Amino acid sequence: MKRFYIFKDGTQVGSAIEREQALHMIRQHQALETHPLLRAEFSMIEGEEEFVPYPSKQKSPRKKSGLER
């Protein structure tokens, strides 16, 4: 699934499915900026989201030894 990742001064602050949603989110963050000298820099990266599952932790069955107790 494609996503747009939003960064504020190099730190990820969110993600969106559509480019327009990402721009809207950036504009909302920019509206909260209070001083012109302290404005943050925003960027957006388009990428493919992929979930990586943990490896299976199933134990292999133990081999029975030839000797019985």
N, CA, C and O atoms as CSV, one atom per row, in Angstrom:
chain,resi,resn,atom,element,x,y,z
A,1,MET,N,N,0.841,-1.162,0.000
A,1,MET,CA,C,0.000,0.000,0.000
A,1,MET,C,C,0.896,1.238,0.000
A,1,MET,O,O,1.810,1.342,0.818
A,2,LYS,N,N,0.640,2.169,-0.905
A,2,LYS,CA,C,1.426,3.398,-0.958
A,2,LYS,C,C,0.980,4.351,0.136
A,2,LYS,O,O,-0.207,4.448,0.448
A,3,ARG,N,N,1.951,5.058,0.719
A,3,ARG,CA,C,1.667,6.046,1.750
A,3,ARG,C,C,2.578,7.242,1.537
A,3,ARG,O,O,3.626,7.144,0.898
A,4,PHE,N,N,2.159,8.362,2.080
A,4,PHE,CA,C,2.946,9.586,2.067
A,4,PHE,C,C,3.358,9.874,3.505
A,4,PHE,O,O,2.511,10.096,4.370
A,5,TYR,N,N,4.655,9.870,3.753
A,5,TYR,CA,C,5.185,10.083,5.092
A,5,TYR,C,C,5.561,11.546,5.243
A,5,TYR,O,O,6.216,12.115,4.369
A,6,ILE,N,N,5.150,12.159,6.349
A,6,ILE,CA,C,5.331,13.583,6.577
A,6,ILE,C,C,6.395,13.775,7.647
A,6,ILE,O,O,6.354,13.145,8.704
A,7,PHE,N,N,7.347,14.656,7.356
A,7,PHE,CA,C,8.450,14.935,8.265
A,7,PHE,C,C,8.480,16.409,8.615
A,7,PHE,O,O,8.263,17.269,7.761
A,8,LYS,N,N,8.754,16.694,9.891
A,8,LYS,CA,C,8.929,18.062,10.379
A,8,LYS,C,C,10.337,18.138,10.943
A,8,LYS,O,O,10.655,17.482,11.935
A,9,ASP,N,N,11.171,18.937,10.312
A,9,ASP,CA,C,12.579,19.072,10.707
A,9,ASP,C,C,13.272,17.715,10.826
A,9,ASP,O,O,14.054,17.491,11.750
A,10,GLY,N,N,12.982,16.808,9.884
A,10,GLY,CA,C,13.645,15.516,9.828
A,10,GLY,C,C,13.053,14.437,10.723
A,10,GLY,O,O,13.563,13.316,10.746
A,11,THR,N,N,11.982,14.747,11.466
A,11,THR,CA,C,11.340,13.776,12.341
A,11,THR,C,C,9.961,13.454,11.797
A,11,THR,O,O,9.190,14.362,11.487
A,12,GLN,N,N,9.640,12.168,11.678
A,12,GLN,CA,C,8.337,11.793,11.135
A,12,GLN,C,C,7.233,12.190,12.106
A,12,GLN,O,O,7.287,11.872,13.294
A,13,VAL,N,N,6.219,12.900,11.574
A,13,VAL,CA,C,5.096,13.342,12.396
A,13,VAL,C,C,3.787,12.697,11.977
A,13,VAL,O,O,2.785,12.836,12.679
A,14,GLY,N,N,3.770,12.000,10.854
A,14,GLY,CA,C,2.540,11.354,10.431
A,14,GLY,C,C,2.668,10.742,9.059
A,14,GLY,O,O,3.720,10.795,8.421
A,15,SER,N,N,1.544,10.147,8.613
A,15,SER,CA,C,1.489,9.573,7.275
A,15,SER,C,C,0.047,9.639,6.796
A,15,SER,O,O,-0.886,9.731,7.593
A,16,ALA,N,N,-0.116,9.590,5.484
A,16,ALA,CA,C,-1.441,9.664,4.882
A,16,ALA,C,C,-1.476,8.773,3.653
A,16,ALA,O,O,-0.442,8.447,3.071
A,17,ILE,N,N,-2.676,8.388,3.271
A,17,ILE,CA,C,-2.837,7.513,2.114
A,17,ILE,C,C,-2.780,8.305,0.810
A,17,ILE,O,O,-2.258,7.811,-0.190
A,18,GLU,N,N,-3.314,9.528,0.811
A,18,GLU,CA,C,-3.335,10.347,-0.401
A,18,GLU,C,C,-2.458,11.576,-0.229
A,18,GLU,O,O,-2.267,12.069,0.883
A,19,ARG,N,N,-1.929,12.061,-1.343
A,19,ARG,CA,C,-1.053,13.234,-1.326
A,19,ARG,C,C,-1.775,14.461,-0.786
A,19,ARG,O,O,-1.189,15.243,-0.037
A,20,GLU,N,N,-3.043,14.636,-1.157
A,20,GLU,CA,C,-3.819,15.787,-0.715
A,20,GLU,C,C,-4.002,15.775,0.804
A,20,GLU,O,O,-3.967,16.821,1.452
A,21,GLN,N,N,-4.197,14.573,1.365
A,21,GLN,CA,C,-4.324,14.461,2.819
A,21,GLN,C,C,-3.015,14.837,3.505
A,21,GLN,O,O,-3.019,15.492,4.547
A,22,ALA,N,N,-1.905,14.423,2.919
A,22,ALA,CA,C,-0.595,14.750,3.482
A,22,ALA,C,C,-0.352,16.255,3.441
A,22,ALA,O,O,0.145,16.829,4.409
A,23,LEU,N,N,-0.699,16.898,2.327
A,23,LEU,CA,C,-0.543,18.353,2.226
A,23,LEU,C,C,-1.426,19.066,3.242
A,23,LEU,O,O,-1.009,20.052,3.849
A,24,HIS,N,N,-2.639,18.569,3.423
A,24,HIS,CA,C,-3.548,19.168,4.404
A,24,HIS,C,C,-2.957,19.055,5.810
A,24,HIS,O,O,-3.042,19.998,6.596
A,25,MET,N,N,-2.360,17.908,6.125
A,25,MET,CA,C,-1.746,17.713,7.434
A,25,MET,C,C,-0.567,18.673,7.632
A,25,MET,O,O,-0.382,19.222,8.718
A,26,ILE,N,N,0.219,18.866,6.583
A,26,ILE,CA,C,1.349,19.804,6.658
A,26,ILE,C,C,0.839,21.214,6.885
A,26,ILE,O,O,1.390,21.946,7.707
A,27,ARG,N,N,-0.207,21.607,6.166
A,27,ARG,CA,C,-0.779,22.957,6.317
A,27,ARG,C,C,-1.309,23.173,7.733
A,27,ARG,O,O,-1.195,24.274,8.271
A,28,GLN,N,N,-1.885,22.141,8.340
A,28,GLN,CA,C,-2.362,22.253,9.723
A,28,GLN,C,C,-1.200,22.488,10.678
A,28,GLN,O,O,-1.300,23.309,11.589
A,29,HIS,N,N,-0.104,21.775,10.476
A,29,HIS,CA,C,1.081,21.970,11.321
A,29,HIS,C,C,1.660,23.367,11.111
A,29,HIS,O,O,2.074,24.020,12.069
A,30,GLN,N,N,1.690,23.824,9.861
A,30,GLN,CA,C,2.233,25.143,9.571
A,30,GLN,C,C,1.386,26.248,10.202
A,30,GLN,O,O,1.917,27.283,10.605
A,31,ALA,N,N,0.077,26.033,10.287
A,31,ALA,CA,C,-0.804,27.039,10.890
A,31,ALA,C,C,-0.523,27.213,12.379
A,31,ALA,O,O,-0.837,28.257,12.950
A,32,LEU,N,N,0.065,26.200,13.009
A,32,LEU,CA,C,0.375,26.284,14.437
A,32,LEU,C,C,1.694,27.002,14.719
A,32,LEU,O,O,1.995,27.311,15.873
A,33,GLU,N,N,2.475,27.268,13.685
A,33,GLU,CA,C,3.747,27.968,13.861
A,33,GLU,C,C,3.459,29.395,14.319
A,33,GLU,O,O,2.625,30.083,13.730
A,34,THR,N,N,4.142,29.837,15.363
A,34,THR,CA,C,3.825,31.134,15.966
A,34,THR,C,C,4.773,32.260,15.571
A,34,THR,O,O,4.377,33.426,15.573
A,35,HIS,N,N,6.001,31.936,15.238
A,35,HIS,CA,C,6.978,32.993,14.966
A,35,HIS,C,C,7.694,32.707,13.648
A,35,HIS,O,O,8.126,31.579,13.409
A,36,PRO,N,N,7.823,33.728,12.787
A,36,PRO,CA,C,8.454,33.510,11.473
A,36,PRO,C,C,9.891,32.981,11.542
A,36,PRO,O,O,10.317,32.243,10.654
A,37,LEU,N,N,10.633,33.345,12.574
A,37,LEU,CA,C,12.018,32.882,12.682
A,37,LEU,C,C,12.114,31.441,13.172
A,37,LEU,O,O,13.150,30.799,13.003
A,38,LEU,N,N,11.052,30.931,13.772
A,38,LEU,CA,C,11.075,29.583,14.333
A,38,LEU,C,C,10.330,28.578,13.470
A,38,LEU,O,O,9.987,27.495,13.943
A,39,ARG,N,N,10.077,28.918,12.220
A,39,ARG,CA,C,9.337,28.028,11.331
A,39,ARG,C,C,10.091,26.726,11.091
A,39,ARG,O,O,11.304,26.709,10.880
A,40,ALA,N,N,9.338,25.653,11.131
A,40,ALA,CA,C,9.919,24.338,10.874
A,40,ALA,C,C,9.949,24.080,9.367
A,40,ALA,O,O,9.253,24.739,8.595
A,41,GLU,N,N,10.760,23.118,8.973
A,41,GLU,CA,C,10.830,22.718,7.570
A,41,GLU,C,C,10.097,21.389,7.424
A,41,GLU,O,O,10.409,20.422,8.119
A,42,PHE,N,N,9.127,21.345,6.522
A,42,PHE,CA,C,8.327,20.144,6.315
A,42,PHE,C,C,8.714,19.482,4.999
A,42,PHE,O,O,9.052,20.153,4.024
A,43,SER,N,N,8.659,18.159,4.990
A,43,SER,CA,C,8.909,17.408,3.767
A,43,SER,C,C,7.989,16.197,3.748
A,43,SER,O,O,7.399,15.816,4.759
A,44,MET,N,N,7.887,15.600,2.551
A,44,MET,CA,C,6.979,14.473,2.364
A,44,MET,C,C,7.681,13.453,1.475
A,44,MET,O,O,8.317,13.814,0.485
A,45,ILE,N,N,7.560,12.181,1.836
A,45,ILE,CA,C,8.158,11.104,1.054
A,45,ILE,C,C,7.065,10.108,0.703
A,45,ILE,O,O,6.288,9.691,1.562
A,46,GLU,N,N,7.015,9.736,-0.558
A,46,GLU,CA,C,6.068,8.708,-0.991
A,46,GLU,C,C,6.780,7.370,-0.912
A,46,GLU,O,O,7.898,7.215,-1.403
A,47,GLY,N,N,6.122,6.411,-0.290
A,47,GLY,CA,C,6.760,5.108,-0.140
A,47,GLY,C,C,5.754,3.981,-0.083
A,47,GLY,O,O,4.545,4.198,-0.003
A,48,GLU,N,N,6.277,2.785,-0.126
A,48,GLU,CA,C,5.458,1.576,-0.076
A,48,GLU,C,C,5.547,1.018,1.346
A,48,GLU,O,O,6.641,0.790,1.864
A,49,GLU,N,N,4.404,0.804,1.964
A,49,GLU,CA,C,4.384,0.257,3.315
A,49,GLU,C,C,4.350,-1.261,3.244
A,49,GLU,O,O,3.548,-1.848,2.519
A,50,GLU,N,N,5.233,-1.882,4.008
A,50,GLU,CA,C,5.315,-3.343,4.008
A,50,GLU,C,C,5.461,-3.813,5.451
A,50,GLU,O,O,6.333,-3.338,6.178
A,51,PHE,N,N,4.617,-4.732,5.856
A,51,PHE,CA,C,4.683,-5.277,7.203
A,51,PHE,C,C,5.573,-6.519,7.187
A,51,PHE,O,O,5.428,-7.395,6.334
A,52,VAL,N,N,6.486,-6.576,8.137
A,52,VAL,CA,C,7.416,-7.694,8.236
A,52,VAL,C,C,7.084,-8.465,9.511
A,52,VAL,O,O,7.281,-7.947,10.610
A,53,PRO,N,N,6.583,-9.695,9.380
A,53,PRO,CA,C,6.215,-10.458,10.574
A,53,PRO,C,C,7.449,-10.993,11.298
A,53,PRO,O,O,8.527,-11.122,10.718
A,54,TYR,N,N,7.259,-11.297,12.569
A,54,TYR,CA,C,8.321,-11.928,13.335
A,54,TYR,C,C,8.490,-13.360,12.839
A,54,TYR,O,O,7.526,-13.976,12.384
A,55,PRO,N,N,9.709,-13.895,12.924
A,55,PRO,CA,C,9.903,-15.289,12.521
A,55,PRO,C,C,9.160,-16.218,13.483
A,55,PRO,O,O,8.948,-15.889,14.650
A,56,SER,N,N,8.779,-17.359,12.979
A,56,SER,CA,C,8.054,-18.335,13.776
A,56,SER,C,C,8.952,-18.866,14.882
A,56,SER,O,O,10.139,-19.107,14.663
A,57,LYS,N,N,8.390,-19.048,16.063
A,57,LYS,CA,C,9.181,-19.551,17.194
A,57,LYS,C,C,8.770,-20.966,17.554
A,57,LYS,O,O,8.876,-21.358,18.716
A,58,GLN,N,N,8.306,-21.734,16.591
A,58,GLN,CA,C,7.931,-23.114,16.861
A,58,GLN,C,C,9.200,-23.928,17.101
A,58,GLN,O,O,10.173,-23.843,16.351
A,59,LYS,N,N,9.155,-24.716,18.170
A,59,LYS,CA,C,10.315,-25.539,18.499
A,59,LYS,C,C,10.257,-26.819,17.674
A,59,LYS,O,O,9.191,-27.397,17.464
A,60,SER,N,N,11.415,-27.240,17.220
A,60,SER,CA,C,11.451,-28.499,16.478
A,60,SER,C,C,11.297,-29.648,17.470
A,60,SER,O,O,11.816,-29.576,18.584
A,61,PRO,N,N,10.593,-30.700,17.078
A,61,PRO,CA,C,10.383,-31.818,18.013
A,61,PRO,C,C,11.720,-32.462,18.374
A,61,PRO,O,O,12.607,-32.611,17.533
A,62,ARG,N,N,11.839,-32.842,19.655
A,62,ARG,CA,C,13.080,-33.469,20.124
A,62,ARG,C,C,13.163,-34.897,19.621
A,62,ARG,O,O,12.165,-35.611,19.521
A,63,LYS,N,N,14.362,-35.277,19.315
A,63,LYS,CA,C,14.573,-36.661,18.889
A,63,LYS,C,C,14.666,-37.546,20.119
A,63,LYS,O,O,15.341,-37.208,21.091
A,64,LYS,N,N,13.996,-38.657,20.070
A,64,LYS,CA,C,14.077,-39.598,21.198
A,64,LYS,C,C,15.372,-40.379,21.089
A,64,LYS,O,O,15.772,-40.841,20.020
A,65,SER,N,N,16.000,-40.502,22.227
A,65,SER,CA,C,17.253,-41.257,22.225
A,65,SER,C,C,16.929,-42.760,22.197
A,65,SER,O,O,15.835,-43.176,22.578
A,66,GLY,N,N,17.850,-43.524,21.764
A,66,GLY,CA,C,17.640,-44.957,21.654
A,66,GLY,C,C,17.538,-45.657,23.006
A,66,GLY,O,O,17.043,-46.780,23.093
A,67,LEU,N,N,17.999,-45.003,24.040
A,67,LEU,CA,C,17.959,-45.605,25.383
A,67,LEU,C,C,16.710,-45.161,26.121
A,67,LEU,O,O,16.376,-43.977,26.132
A,68,GLU,N,N,16.031,-46.100,26.729
A,68,GLU,CA,C,14.879,-45.755,27.542
A,68,GLU,C,C,15.248,-45.900,29.002
A,68,GLU,O,O,16.099,-46.723,29.339
A,69,ARG,N,N,14.646,-45.140,29.859
A,69,ARG,CA,C,14.976,-45.197,31.281
A,69,ARG,C,C,13.969,-45.993,32.012
A,69,ARG,O,O,14.075,-46.156,33.228
